[in-house]
Amino acid sequence: MLDLLPDLFDQYQPQLQLALPLFNNYGGNTIFSGEIVTVACFNDNSKVKELVATDGTGKVMVVDGKASLTRALLGDMLAEQAVKNGWQGIVINGCIRDAGTISTLPLGVKALGCNPIKTEKLGIGEVNVSLNFSGIEFKAGQYIYGDANGLAISENKLVLK
């Protein structure tokens, strides 16, 4: 399968919300989906680092970096940790770094762009809070679906028939 969202919208359009098309694909897996775990942070990826070290089986981390383009909230080492712990994907309203390496990993990664500068680690951020960006509200426990066509969310897990 090369596309997910067109088929999902054909079957479940009323149950889906489509995010504004602001994100670029960086991960080795273009298609990904899972239960949302949210992180709110600004130029500090401490909470992202904590979460990638936990079991992410069937989950996608959605990170609101407040659209900052001045620091990278995800790099190759954290992405590799996410893969080891079963995370399906990471969506960042902000930047990543190590884009070449991340593109080789079996992980869905979407972000606004790239910046080679890492963040400070001050322990600042919140987990499992509601996030508003890209025209929709992301909540922990919702489901997110991503592919080359964009990102969509639903309240319940959707299965293609």
C-alpha positions in Angstrom: 0.0 0.0 0.0 1.4 3.4 -1.0 -1.5 5.5 0.2 -3.6 5.4 3.4 -5.5 8.7 3.7 -7.5 8.6 0.4 -8.9 5.1 1.3 -9.7 6.2 4.9 -11.5 9.3 3.7 -13.4 7.3 1.1 -14.8 5.1 4.0 -14.8 7.3 7.0 -14.8 11.0 6.0 -17.3 12.1 8.7 -15.1 10.6 11.4 -11.9 12.2 10.3 -10.3 15.6 10.6 -7.6 16.6 8.2 -4.6 18.6 9.3 -3.5 21.6 7.3 -0.7 20.4 4.9 2.2 22.0 6.7 4.5 19.0 7.3 7.3 17.3 5.4 8.0 13.6 5.6 11.4 12.6 7.0 11.1 9.0 8.3 11.7 5.8 6.5 8.0 4.9 6.9 5.8 7.2 4.9 2.7 5.5 6.1 2.0 5.2 9.9 -0.8 5.3 12.4 -1.5 4.8 16.0 -2.9 6.1 19.3 -1.8 9.7 20.0 0.5 10.6 22.9 1.0 14.3 23.1 3.9 16.5 24.2 3.9 20.3 24.5 7.4 21.9 24.7 9.4 24.8 23.3 13.0 24.4 22.3 13.4 21.7 25.0 13.0 18.0 24.0 13.4 16.6 27.5 9.9 15.1 27.5 10.4 13.7 24.0 13.6 12.0 25.2 11.7 10.6 28.2 8.8 9.2 26.1 10.9 7.5 23.4 12.5 5.5 26.2 9.0 4.0 27.0 6.9 1.4 25.2 5.4 3.0 22.2 3.8 0.0 20.6 0.9 1.1 18.5 1.5 4.8 19.4 2.4 8.0 17.6 3.9 10.9 19.5 2.5 14.3 18.6 4.8 17.1 19.7 3.8 20.8 19.7 7.1 22.7 19.6 5.1 25.9 19.0 6.3 25.9 15.3 9.8 26.9 16.5 12.3 26.6 13.7 15.3 27.6 15.9 16.0 24.1 17.5 15.5 20.5 16.6 13.2 18.5 18.9 14.2 15.1 17.4 17.5 13.7 16.2 18.9 10.4 15.1 19.6 9.0 18.6 16.0 9.7 19.9 14.5 8.4 16.6 16.6 5.2 17.0 15.4 4.8 20.6 11.8 5.3 19.4 12.2 2.5 16.8 13.7 0.2 19.5 10.7 0.8 21.7 8.0 0.2 19.1 6.8 3.8 18.4 5.0 4.0 15.0 5.7 7.6 14.3 6.5 11.1 15.6 4.8 14.3 14.4 6.6 17.5 15.3 5.2 21.0 15.0 8.8 22.2 14.8 12.1 20.8 13.5 14.2 17.7 13.4 17.9 17.2 12.7 19.9 14.3 11.3 17.4 14.0 8.5 19.6 11.7 6.4 19.8 9.1 9.2 16.1 9.5 10.2 15.1 8.8 6.6 16.7 5.3 6.9 14.7 4.3 10.0 11.5 2.3 10.0 9.6 5.2 11.7 7.0 7.7 10.4 8.4 11.2 11.0 6.7 14.4 10.0 8.0 17.9 10.9 7.9 21.5 9.6 11.6 21.4 8.7 15.1 20.8 9.8 17.6 22.6 12.0 21.0 21.1 13.0 21.0 22.8 16.4 19.9 20.6 19.4 17.8 21.8 22.3 18.7 22.5 25.9 17.5 19.8 28.3 15.8 21.7 31.1 13.0 19.2 31.8 10.4 21.7 30.6 7.2 20.4 28.8 3.9 18.7 29.4 2.7 15.2 28.4 -0.8 14.2 27.4 -2.3 17.7 27.2 -4.5 18.9 24.3 -2.6 20.5 21.5 -3.9 22.9 18.8 -2.0 23.4 15.6 -2.4 22.7 11.9 -6.1 23.6 12.1 -7.1 20.8 14.5 -7.0 19.7 18.2 -4.8 16.7 19.0 -5.8 14.8 22.2 -4.1 11.9 23.9 -6.0 8.7 23.1 -7.2 9.8 19.7 -5.9 8.0 16.6 -3.7 9.6 14.0 -3.0 8.5 10.4 -0.2 9.7 8.2 1.1 9.2 4.7 2.4 11.3 1.8 -1.1 12.9 1.5 -1.0 14.4 5.0 -2.2 13.8 8.5 -5.7 13.0 9.8 -7.1 12.2 13.3 -10.2 10.3 14.5 -11.7 9.7 18.0 -11.7 5.9 17.4 -9.4 3.5 15.7 -10.4 3.0 12.0 -9.8 -0.1 10.0 -9.9 -0.3 6.2 -12.4 -2.8 4.9 
